[in-house]
Amino acid sequence: MKKTCLQHLLRTLVALVFCAAFQLRPAAAADLEVGQLKCAYAPVPLGVQTPAPNLSWQLASEQRNTRQTAYRVLVSDNEKLLSQHVGNIWDSQKVTSDASIQVRYAGQPLQSTKTYYWQVMVWDQAGRASAWSKPAKWQMGLLAPADWEGAQWIAYEELPAAQVDVLPVDGKKDIAQNNNVLPLLRKDFTVRKRLARATAFISGLGQFEMSLNGQKVGNHFLDPAWTKYNKHAQYVTFDLTGQLKKGPNTLGVMLGNGFYYVPPVKGRFRKLKSAFGYPKLLCRVVLDYQDGSSENIISDATWKTAPGPITFSSIYGGEDYNATLEPTGWDAPRFNDAAWKTALVVSGPPEVTSQSAEPLKVHETFTARKITAVQPNKWLYDFGQNASGIIELKVQGRAGDTIRVYPAELLKADNTAAQRATGGPYYFTYVLKGKGLETWRPRFSYYGFRYAQVEGGVPKGEANASNRPVIVALTALHTRNAAPRVGEFSCSNDLFNRTNKLIDWSIKSNLASVFTDCPHREKLGWQEETHLMGSSIRYNYDIAALCRKVIEDLRVSQLPDGLIPEIAPEYVKFEWGGDMFRDSPEWGSSSIILPWYVYQWYGDQQVLAESYPMMQRYVAYLGTKADGHILSQGLGDWYDLGPKPPGVSQHTPMGVTGTATYYYDLTILANVAHLLGKADDAARYEKLGAEVKAAFNARFFNKTTKQYATGSQAANAMAVYMGLVEPQDKAAVIENIVQDIRSRNNSLTAGDIGYRYLLQVLDEAGRSDVIFTMNNRSDVPGYGYQLAKGATALTESWAALPTVSNNHLMLGHLMEWFYGGLAGIRPADGAVAFNKIEIRPTPVGDVTSAKASHESPYGLIVSSWQKTGNAFELTATIPANTTATVYLPATASSKIMEGNVAVAQHNDLKLLGFEQDRARISVGSGTYHFVVTP
């Protein structure tokens, strides 16, 4: 009786809340819509780890100048309640605010594994309300160790403690001794009732692939993201509801080595020798039944395990698969596993958190453009594009027949695969089981390649007198992080379009669990690329979640003395050359610059609060290394273009780039301290920054010549960009940069560190004409030169040297200029997440049109311009809840029209004036079409 009364009372209260909510809601504005709801940067995230996730949405309206003035968020744990606009977990009520991104959840405590449903309504500047958005949802992860419900790490075997080496020294003797077993693990279980939902939380180290009832779960590649495994690992969340069936079910897991264990096998390439342990598994599957009960399937000693058909797997050496060893039906019910052994319970990383960055997946597929016999029993497949990835083999033959595939970027003189510059021997091996058409692809290793040299088989249609296996098809599968694409660029200059594609392929090939340097010989997270190339990458891809993961890698890899290693996660300690490959401020300062950029790019202030202790410790470390505030350690302007083979800086003396970066760190840290309300810290960093600036100018600036150090492009540009140049000297220093470029026949010298700053300084100074002249050519080392050499991805060296990587994530900074300079989409000063925009196109050289689009956190930004005769036309799209300043090439005597109305008389915009032969026009959201004529 009491239960019935309580249920009736609850229903009454819910109805009253609903009625009150309905009565409070004003009439909706017909054209004001709310969409693109995201929680923790994802539309429907699983495994949300934070107890108070950030929520974001976008506004859409046909009316110009639309701004949000208030919002209301509802969160419910019941989808039906939300459909009645009841937020029983959180009802923010009407909040007067223009915030539509990074709105922090502030409701009841969220529970592990639970799903939450949410929606938003907003009010515009006229007080008009939108309709409620379509509902969205997220599912929580495991917020505490106890939420694993007793799940244990399990394995086939355990690496002896004496062979564990979590930070091998480059060039030193191996500790690990064995080619380990790559195991299969399985667990039978029964679904006894009707399911409401089933969720798997799983981590398999170094990598895993999960199957359910004989079918792979999901479409990920190389799960989970690689981390500093002795301290931290990540788990992946899968929704299994659609794959489970009532009655018997079977979970199957294959494990690979990844960076967790690099087996010491002769005849296979090894860049480094990490040995955190042998592969292991941690798993919890939650079965939520429709009657409200739940059940857990956890990894423990009840699982069974056996060696799998993968006989060798190395992130650096390739993968071998023997199909004759496949236990048919091993991952399905009714398999007889009596001969399998019981899984071994082992220890694992002390911290396991959710993989919140996008997974790696297979994207583009390439078929061979050309197949050539290069030697007896050797066939070369040319896929036409150098990219990160794996192969997929379709083959017919006898049991025991063997196919071996050597991927390569370049070719030797005899047209066979060349791996010397990219790490070799690296190959894939497949042993046939001899049962009709067989299809196979590697699971736990990848490479960067354009070509594949195949041995042991014959392409279909070719003569086959020796009755070798027939290769029915061999394709290249491009693998990369699944960060959504958010940008497009094109222009009338064909070389620039091809350059943009060249850079984009180096980006795509190095978007992995970290921003890798190259997809073959290293695959390491060299940190200078995150902040130097990040400014280009973020125009093309939504890298918010990946950047957050990298920042966590930095935090975990920071040493007790505060040093941030140049690579994170740090898998190897480089000792040759002293500490230059471990302690370079331009690399380690990613720990300060990247969190600041993530805040500027995506409005994520929480990442600043979380990173602040790491940032402080690193700046304190740099202070201990400074001699009179000058930092001279490290690599300097790495791979600049000089008379010697590329490497350590040639044109710019040590101390310039490191100290300039140190000063930049201090200015950022002072800004962060102000944002976080730490005024005393801010004052201290500002004071130290002033001292570093004075020391830098005293050491490096020549007051007579107005040059820094040697007057190199990198030295002068970094001094300007970082704000080290006194205002009265700035114009002279920039002119010296221009003259240096002109004196070199308009060619570049700046390298990995300096080139981005060179472009940014020239662009901001209105000298994009110099940028155009430097890069619109193919006769000197640079982008056009690489294309002329046949490169299809950006190479490590400006000269596309065959002795180094030909797919490398550095030097691609021109992409930032394509978007922000040539097409003209850039954040205004002080902007956060493009809430204030500049559309500042730069007609330059022979470029007669350019178009770029970027899906910002607030919505789509477009800039499309063309020159026709004496007219200049620009179409610009500005998302709701933002403002923009549009710059047009015009003088006070020009005729400037928007649509059919003169700008000076327009009601939807404001003419701010003229400067440097450009009109400045203030606009709100909407699409505008401007025409400028003399």
N, C-alpha and C positions, 0 to 999 in steps of 0.2 A: 504493500500500500504506500509506504513511504517513498519507495523508488518511483512509483507511478506519479506521485505528487511532485517529486523533484523534476522528473522529465517534463511534466506539464509546465512547471514554473520556468524551466530553462527555455522551452519553446516560446512561452509568452514574452520573456525578456528579449529573446532574439528578434521576435516580431516587432517589439517596441523599438529596439535599436534600428531595425530596418526602416520602420516608418519614419523615425526621427531623421535618419539619414536621407530618406527620400524627400521629406519636407524641406530639409535644409538645402537641398541641391537646386541651384538656380537653373533656369532654362538654358539649354546647351546652344552654343554658337554652331551653326550648321556647317561652317567650313573649317572649324578648328578641330584638329584631330591629334591624338596622342598615340604614338607607336614606337616600334623599335625598342621595346623594353629589354633591359639587360640587368642582370645581377652578377656582380663580380666579373664584369666585362663580357659575359656570355649570355645568349638569348635564353637557353634552357640548361643551365649548368648542373652537373652532377658532382657530388662530393665537395660541396662548398665547405671550406675549412674554417673560415673566420666566423666568430659568433655574432658579428654585426656587419654583414656584407653591405657594400655600396650598391645603390640602385640608380639607374640612369634611364632616360627616355628622350624621345625627340618629338618636337611639335611640327605639324604640317598645316599650312593654311594657304588658301589662294590669295588672301589679302597681304599686301606688302606691310612691312614694318611691324610684323607680329612679334610681340614679346610676352613672355610669361610673367605674371605678377604674383601668382599664388599656385599652390598645388595641394593635392590631397592623395595620400597613398593608403591603400587597404592591403593588408596581408592576412590570409586565413589559412588554417590547416585543413579546411574543408572546401572542396571545389563548389559544392552546391551553395554553401553560405556565401561564397564570393560572387556567385551568379546573382545573388540577391543584394550585392553591394554591402556585405557585412564583413568587416575585418575583425575577426575575433582574436587575432594574435597582435595586430597593430592597426590602429586607425589614427593616422597622423592628425586628423581633422584638417581644416583649411589652414595652411601655413603661408603667410605672406613672404614670398621669396621668389627670385628668378632662377633658383637652382634647379636644373634639370639633369645634371650629371653629378655623380659622386654624392648622392644623397644617402646618408648613413642610416641603416635600419636602426630603429629605436623602440622596438616593441618588446613583447614578452621574450624571455630567454628561449632561444631556438634549440631544438633537440636533435641529437645525432640521428642520422639516417632518414629523418622525416622530410616529407615533401610539403612545400609551402606554395600557395597560389597568391598572386598579387595583381593589382591594377592601379591605374592612376587617372585622375582628372586634373585639369589645369584651368586657370583663369588668365585671360589676356589683358592687355593694357586698358581695354574698355570695360573690364569687369565681366566680360562674357565667359561663361564656362563651356568647356568642351564636354562631349559625351565621355563616359568611362572608356578607357582603352580596352582592347581585347585582353583577356587574362593571360598572364605568363606564369611560369613556375620555376622553382629551383628545388634541388634536393640537397640536404645537408650531408656532409661527410662524417668522419669519425673524429670528434672533437677532443677526445681524451684517450690515453692508452687503454683504459678499462673498456672503451667501446669496441675493442676487438673481441670481446667476449671469450677470452681465453685462447684465441688463435695463436699458434706457435709457428716460428720459422721451421721449415722442414726441408730436407735435402736428400740426395742419393748418397752423398759422401761428404766428408768434412776435410778442408785443407788443414794439414798440420800447422799448429801455431808457429812453429819455427820457420815455415815458408810464407807466412803472411807478410806482405810488404806493401803498405798503403801509400808510401811516397818513395818509390825507387829513385835513385840518383842516375841521371842520364849517363850512360857509358859504363856503369858499374856492373859487376857480375850478377847473374840471376840468383834469386833466392828460391823461387818456385822451380820445380823440377819436372812437372808432369803435364802431359796432354790429358785433360780431365774428361770424365764422362759427361755428356750432355743428356740429361735424363728426361724421361716422361714421368708424370705423376698423375694419378687418377683417383677419383672418389665416387662411388655409387651412393645414391640417396633416393629417397622417395618423397614425392609431393602428394600429401595425403588428402588435401582439401582444395577447394577452389581458391585460386590465388587472386589477390588484389594487386600485388606488386612483388617483384623479386629483384634484388640488387646485389651485385658482387663488388666487394672492395678487395683489390688484389695487388700485390707487389711481387714480382719475380725478378730476382737479381742474378746476373746483370740485366737480361732482357727476358721477356716471356711472351708466349702466345697462348691464349686460352681458347678452349673449345667446349661446346656443350652439346652432348648427344651427337657427336661426330661433325659438328659445324663450327667453324671459327666464330668467336664472339667479336663483333665489331669489325672495323676496317683499319685499325691502327697498325703502325709499323714501329718496331723498336721501343715498345713500352717496357718499363716506365722511363721517364726522362732521366738522363744520367746525372749523378750528384756526387758529392764527396761522401762515399759510402761508409767510411768508418764513423761518420758523424750523423749522416742524414740519408734517408731514402724516401721515395715517393710511391704512393699507391694510386691505382687507376680505378675509377668507378664505372661500372657497366649496368645498364638496365637489361635484365635477363627475362623480363616478364613474357615477351613474345616467343622466346625460344623454349621455355619450360613447358612440360606437359604433365598432366596428372598421372601418377604412377612412377615407374622407375626412370631415373635420369642419371647422367654421368657427367661429371666435370673432368676435363683433361687439360693438362698444362705441359707445354714444352718449355724448357729453359735454355737460354743461351748465355754466353759469357759477357758480351759487351765490354765495357771498361772495368767490370768487376773482377775479371780474371783474364789476363792476356797470356795464353798458353805458350810456353817456350819450346816451340817446334822448329827444328832446323829446316831450312828451305822455305820458310814462310816469313814475310816481313813483320817486324815488330818495331814500332816507334818507341814504345815504352813497355815496361814490364810490371804493371800493377798487379797485385795479388791480394785483393781484399778478402777473398774466400772463394770456395766453389759455389756454383749456382744454388739458389735456395728460393723458397716460396713462403709467402704469408698471405692468407686468404680468409675472408669471412663472406659468406653468402647469406643474406637475410631473406627469408620467405615470409612475406606478410599475407596472411589469409583474409578472405572476405569476412570471416566471422570475428575479426579483430585480434585473433591470436597470431603469433609469429614463431618462427623456428630458425635456428642458425646452423649453417654448415661451415665448420671451421677447419683450418689446416692443423693437423695434429698427427699423432702416430698411427691413426687408423687409415691414413692414405697409403696407397701402394705405389711403388716406383720401380723403374727398370731403365737400362740404357736405351736411348732412342736411336733413330736412323741417322741423325746428324753426328758424324764421327769426328768432325773438327769444326770449330767456330772461333773466329778471332775478329775483332773490330778492325784489326790491321792486316790480317793475313788472308781473309776470305772465309769460305765455308765449303765443307764437303758433306754430301748426303748420299747414303747408300740405301736405295729403295728396297733392296732385298731384305733389309733388316726391319722394315715396317711391320709392326704387329697389327694385322688387319682388325679394325673395330676396337682398338684399344681405348678410345675415348667415347664409347657408346655403351649402353646397358647390355648385360648378358655376356660381356667379355670375360673369359676365364683368366683371372690374374693370379691364380694359385702359385705360379712360378715366380711372380714378382716379389720383391722384398718389401718389408715394412719401411716406411719413410723414417729417416733419422731426424730427431728433434735437435736443432742447432740454435746458436745465438745469431742475432742480426743487428743492424744499425740501431743506435739508441733512440733515434727520432724518426718517425714515419709520418709524412704529411701528404695531403692530397695533391695530385698532379693537376694544377689549375691552368697551366699553359696548354695550348692546343697540342694534340699529339702529332707525330709524324704520320704521313699517309702516302700512298701512291697517287701521283697526279698525272702528268702527261705520259703518254705512251708513244715510243718511237719505233717504227719498223725500219729495217735496213734500206738505205738508199742504194747501196751497192754491196755486192758480195763477190769477193775476189779470192782465188786460190793463190796464196803467197808462197807456200812451200808444200812439199808433199805432205798430205794429211793435215794441212793447216789452212783454214779459211778465215778471211778477215771480213767482218761485218762493219760497215760504216753507217752509223745512225744519224750523222749530220749535225748533231748537237752535243756539245760537252756539258754534261749535267751530272749531278749526284744521283745515284740510284743503284738498281739491281737489274739482273736479267730475268726474263721468263723464257724457259725452254720447253718446247713441245717436240717430242722425239719418239721414234719407234725403233725397237731393236731387241736383242736377246738379253736374257737375264745375265747380269755381270758386265755387260758392255759399259764402257766409261766415256763420258764426255767431259772435257775440261775447257773452261772459258777464262781467258786472260783479258780483263778490261783495261783500257788505256786511253789517255788523253791524246797522245802523239804517237807517231810511227818512227821506226828506225829507217835507215836508208834503204833497207830491203823490204820495206812496207810491212814488217811485223810489228807487234805491239811493243811500245817503249814504256817501261815503268821506272826507269832509273830516277827520274825527278819526282815521282809520285809515290814511291815506296813499293818495292817488289822483292821477291815474288808475291803477288797477290792473285789468287784465282778461285774460281768456283768449280767444284767437281760434282758430277752426278753419275751414280751407278744405277743402271736400269734394272727394274724388276722383271722386264720382259713380258708385260701383259698389255698389248695393244698400245694405243697412243698414251703417252705419259706426259704430264705437265708438272713442271717444278719451278719454283723460285726460291732464292735464299730468304731466310727469315731473320737472321741476326747479324748481318754484316752488309756493308754497302761501300761503294767506291765512286770516284769521279771519273767519267769516261765518255768518250765519243765512239770509240772503236771497241770491238770484241773479237779477239782471236780465238777461234774454236778448233780444238784438236780432238780426234777420236771419232768424229762423225762426218757425214757428207750432207750438204744441203739438198733438200728435195729437188729432184729434176736433174741433178748432176750424175755423171757416170759413177758407178759404185761396184767395181769389179771385185773388191775385197769383202763385199757384203757388210760394210760398216753400218752402224746405226744411222738412220735417216733423220736429219734435223728438219722437221716439218715447219717449224717457225722458231725464230729467236728474236725477241723484242727487248728493248730497253725501257725500263719503268723508272720514271723520275720520282724520287722520294724526297719529301721535305716536310717541315713543320706546316701545319694546316692553318696558320694565321690567315685570316680572310684578306683578300685583296681589296684595297680601298682607294686605289688611284690608277689613273691612266694618263698618258702623255703622248702627244704627237705634234709634229710641226711640218713645215714645208721643206725643211732641210733633211735630205735623205741620210746624210752622214750622222746627224744628230739622232734621228730615229733609230738607226742601227746601233749607235753608241748607247742609247737608252736600253735597247734590248740586250746588248752586251753586258751592261752593268746589272740589269735585272736577272740575267741568268747566273751571275756570280752571287747575287743575293739569294735567289731561290735555292741554289745549290749549297748554301751555307746557313740556311735556316733549319736548325735541327733542335736538339734539346738545349743548345746554347747557340750563340752566333759563332760558328766555327770559322777557322781561317781558310781551310780547304777541305774538300770532301774525300781526301785520299790519304796522304802520308801522315797527317796529324789529327785532324778533326778536333782540335783543341779550342777552347774558348779564350783566345787572346783578346785582352780586354780593351785595347785602344779602339778596336773596331766598333764596340758597342756604342760609344758616344760620337765617334767621328763619322762612321757610316750610318749610325742610327738616324741621323737627321735626314738622310736620303731615304732610308728604308721605310720610315714611318709615313712618308707620302704614299708609298705603294702598298704597304701591308699594315694591318692592325697588330702591332707588336706589344701592346700594353701588357698582356699576360706573360709573354715570353720575357720581357724586360724585368718584370717583377720576379720571375724565376731566377734570372741571372743575378739580380740584386741579392737574392737569398744565397746563391752560390758564393757571391763575394763575402757576405757576412760569415758564412760557414768556413770559408777558406782563409779568412783573416788570421794572421799569426798572433800569438800572445803579445808581441812587442808592437802590434799595430800595423805591420807591413801587410799590404794587399799584394799577393803574387800577380805576375803578369797574366797568368792563366787561371781561370776558375771554371769548374772545379780544378784544383791543382792535383794532377795525377803523376807528375814527375818533377823532380827538382833538378833544374839545370845549373850545373856548377862550372862548366867550361866558359871561359871569358869572365871569370869572377861572378858577380851577381848581376851582370848586365841583362841577363834573360830572366831574372826573377824580380828585380827591383828597379823599375823604370817609372818615374812619376807620370809619364804620359799614358801609361797602361794602368797602373794602380789607381790613378785618379778617377777611373770609371766609378769607383765606390762613392764618389762625391758628385761627379758630373751626371751620371746616368739617373740617379734618383731625382735630381733637379730637372733634368730633361723630361722624365716621365711625368713629373708634376706639370711642367709647361705644356707638354703634348696632350696629356689626358686629364689634367685637373686633379690628380691623385695626391692630395696633401698627406694622406695617411702613410704613404710610402716614405715621405720625408721624416715623419715622426718615428717610424720603425727603423729607418736607416741612420738617424742622427747620431747615436752612440758610435756606430761604425765609422761615420764620417769624421767625428771628433778624434777618434783614436788614430785614424790614418793621417790627419793633418798634424797631430802631435808627433807621430812617427817621422814625418817629413821634417819637422822642426829639429829632431835629433840628428838628422843626416845633413842638414844645411850648414854650410861654412860661410858665415857672414850673410846668411839668408839666401845663398846661392846653392842650388842643387845641381851637381855635375854627374850623377850616376845614370846608368841606363843606356838606351839605344839612340836617343836623339831623334832626328828626322829620318827614321828608318826607311831604307830603300829610296832615298832621293836619287836623282839622276846626275851622276858625276862621271869623271873619267875612269873610275875603277868599277869593277863588278859591284852590283848593288848589295847593300847590307847596312852596317852602322853608318850614321850620318857622315856625308862627305863635305857638304857645303856649309853646314851650320855647326859651329863648335858646341861641344858639350857644355851644358849649363844654360843655354838659351831656352830651348824648348821645355826642359824640366822646370826651370825657375818660373817661366811664363805660366806654365800649367799650375804650379804651386800658388802663384798669385791668383789665378782664376779660381782655384779651389777655395781660397780664403774669401774671395768676393761672393762666391756661391754660398759658402757656409754662413757668412754674415747675413745674407738674404734669408736663408733657411731659419736661422736663429730668430730673426725678426718675425717671420711667419708663425713660428711656434711660440712666440711670446717670451723669448729668452733674451731680454735686452742686454744684460751684462755680457753674455756670450757674444752677442753681435758686436758690441763695442770692442771687446777684446780681439775678435777676428779682424775688424776694420783697422784697428791700431797695428796689428801684425802685418796686415796687407799693405798698409802704407809704408812700413819699414822694408818689406820685400820689394815694393815698387821702387823705393829710393835706391836700394842696393842694386837692383837690376839695371836701372838707368845709369848709375855710377859706374858699373862694371862694363856694360855693353853699348851704351849710346854714345856716338860721336857727335857732339854738338855742332861741329863745323860741317861735316858731310851730311848730317841728318840720317845716318845709317846706324843700324844695330849690328854689332859684331862684324861679320864679314860682309854685311849687306845682302845676305842671301834672301831669296824670295820667302823662305820659311821664317827667318829671323824677323824681318821687317813686318811681315803679315801678322805673325802671332803677337808682336808687340802692339800693333794697332788693334787687333780683334780683342785681346784681353784687357784693353784699356790702360796699358802701361805707358803709352805715348802721351806727353803733355799736349793739351789742345792746340797750343801755338805751333807745335811741330808736326801735327798729324798730316796736314796736306803735303808737306815736304817729304815725309816718309812714304806716303802713298805714291807720290810722283817718282821717288826712287825705285819703288817696286815696278812701276810701269816702265821706267827707263831700263831696268835690268832685263825685263822681258823683251823689250824692243832690241836691246843690244845683243840678244841671243837669237836674233831672227825670229822673234815672237814664239820662242819655245820655253818650256817649263823646266825647272830643276827640282821643285819642291816634292817631297816624298809623302810617305804614309801619314805623318803627323802634320806637315805644313800645308799640304795642298788644299785641304778643306778651308783652312783659314785664309789662304791666298784668294780663293774664289769668293769667299764671303766678303772680304775687305774690298776687292775690286767691284763686286756687285753693289755693295752699299755706297761706294764712292761714285757710282754712276759710270763705271768703266767696264761695263759688259762688252763694249767693243773690243777690249783687250782679251776678255774671256773667249769671245767669238773667234778672234784671230788665232789664239793659242790652240783652239780645239777643232776648228774647221779645216783640218788638214790631215794628211796621211804620210807626209814625207819625213817627219821627225818622231821620235818615240812619244807615244801618247795613245789616245783611244783610236784614232783613225789608223795609226801605224799598226796597232794590234789587229784591227779588222783587215788591213791589207795583208797581214801575215797569215790570215785564215782563222784567227781566233773566233770562237763562238760564245765564249764567256770571258769576263775580265781576267786578265792575267796578273800574276804576282808582280812582274816587273813592267815598267813603262815600255820596254823594248820587246815584250813578248818572248823572252829568252826561253829556249827549249830546255834549259838546264834547271829551271825552277817550275813552280806550279803554274798551270795555265787555266786555273779556275780558282780565283782567290778573292776573299772579301776584304779588300782595301783598295784605295785609290779611286773608288767609284763616286767621288763627291760631286761630280758634274750633274748627277741626277737631282740633287737638291737645287742646283741652279736652273735646271730644266723646269722644275715646278715653280720655284719661288722667284726666279729671275726672268727667264724667257716667257713663260706663261703668266707668271705674276701672282701666284697664290702664296701668300705668306702671312704669318701672324703679325699683328701690329705690336708695337712696343707695349710691354706689360700684359699682353694677352695670355690667357690660360685656356688651353684646349680649343683654340680658335674662337673664343667668344668675341674677340675683336679681330677683324680681318683687314688685310690690305690686298687689294687687287691692283697690282703694280706691274703691268706687262712691260716688256722691254723689246721693242722692235729693234733689231740689230743685224748688221751684215746683210746677207741676202735672204734672211728669213722673212717671208711675207705673211705667214700665219702660224699660229700655235694654239693648242688647246690642251688644257689639263683639267682633271676633275679629282676631287679628294673627298671621301666620305669622312668628315670630321666627327667628333663626338656629338656635335649639335646637328649634323646633317650634311647634305651634299653641298660642296662648294665647287663652282665651275667658273673657269675663265677661258674664253675663246675669242681670239682676235684675228683680224686679217687686214691687210693693206690692199686697197683696190684703187688704182689711179692716185688721186690726191686725197682720198678719204681713208680714214682709219675707223674700223668698226670693232666694237667690243660687246660681247654678250657675257654677262656675269650673273651667276646665281648665288644668293646668300641665304643660308638656312635661317629658319625662325629662331628667335631668342638670341640673335647675334646682330652685330652692326659691322659695317665695313667702310673703309675709305677707298674710293676708286681713283686711280691716277690715270689720266689720259694725256697723250702727247698733244698739247695745245697751248696756245698763248691767249692773251686777253682778246685778241682780234679774231680768234677762231670761232667758227659756228659749231656749237655743241648741242646736239639734239639727243633726247631720250624718247624713243618712240616718235611721236609727232609733236613733241613739246620741247621748246628750248629749255635747257637745263636751268638757266637763270630764273625762269618763271615756273619751275616744276614744283608741285605740291608734295611729291613723295621723296624728295631728296633735297640736299642743300649744297650749293656751290661754295666751297670754303676759300677759294682763291687760287693763285697760280704761283708755282715756284719751279725754277729750272726747266722752263718750257713744258710744264705739265700742269694740267688742271687737277685740283683736288676736290672730290665730291663725296659728301657723306650720305650713306644710304643705310636703310634697314633691310630686313629680309625681303626676298622676292627675286624675280628675274628681270634684268634690265638690259636693254639694247641701246648702246650709245653709238652715235655717228659723229665723227669730227671731220670737218672740212675747213679749208683756209678761209 
